[in-house]
C-alpha cells in the first residue's frame, strides 16, 4: 500500500465506500464525481500505477478487471445501450489517482472519442 493512496484506503476499509464487487484481484466502487449516470471504477487490489511496468504476473488481474467491468455493466443495465471502458495513464490523460483503475461509463450517449 502507498500511504496516501485513496484506493488503497478504500480497499483496506480505512475510508468507507460501497463495494460493488470484490474478488481475489480487484474491487469496484462508484466514482464520487461521475461523468455519466453510471460511472464505476474497477481497481486492482494490488497497488499498481502504470501499464508500462506491467509484467505477465499482472495479466490475471487485468483479466479479472475486464470481467468485473463486463459483469457490472450487465448488473447496471447498460449493456444494451452501450458503455465505455477507459484507463487513464498519466497526468495528460487525466489520471487523478496514481493507482491503476478502469472506468466503466454508460447510461447516456457519450459521443465519439477523439
Secondary structure, 3 states (H helix, E strand, C coil): CCCCCHHHHHHCCCCCCCCCEECCCEEEEECCCCCCCEEEEEEECCCCCCHHHCCHHHHHHHHHHHHHHHHHHHHHCCCCCCEEEECCCCHHHCCCCCCCEEEEEECCCCCCCC
